[in-house]
Amino acid sequence: MMRRTISARLVLLGLVVTLPTLADADADQYVAFNRQDVHITDFHTHLVWDRRVGPVVTFAEATALCAPNARVPTVKELLTLVDETPHPEYDETTGGLVTKMIDRDAFPATPVDAEYWTSSPSSPNYLFTVDFSTGSTATARYNGASLDKRRLRCVRFQK
């Protein structure tokens, strides 16, 4: 009788310990995809994301690169890609381990050397950006004499 109780507690403890190491995103967040897919669809938002990352560009260049079938996401849309659990990952742009807060299966090899553009204004001449190394937002100048450059991930809406 005592042996069964101890075994049950050990099994339960094992489950509790392994739960935090499960997958990055909810199992049903994205429509089924494979590694070769160029786009991925968020099941909840119906947003179709480009899994490829654009170069570091100005906002004007970003809008041109996404056109005509996609666009620069809003800050709210881009924040849906932030993974609440940071994880270390090898980054090709830095050549070392970096902390990333984006689903590594859905968006492999996402560089975190620069923030990502959104189309959401934060103040005159500035737009919000998202940093996938911290999961936070910042701002970048998109209009005027000094134009900032950021990375890009295009999106489109699917009905």
Secondary structure, DSSP 8 states (H G I E B T S, - for coil): -HHHHHHHHHHHHHHHHHGGGS-SS-TTSB----TT-SEEEBTTT-EEEESS-EEEE-HHHHHHHHTTT-B---HHHHHTTEEEEEEEEEETTTTEEEEEEE-TTTSTT---SS-EEEEEEEETTEEEEEETTTTEEEEEE-SSSS---EEE--EEE--
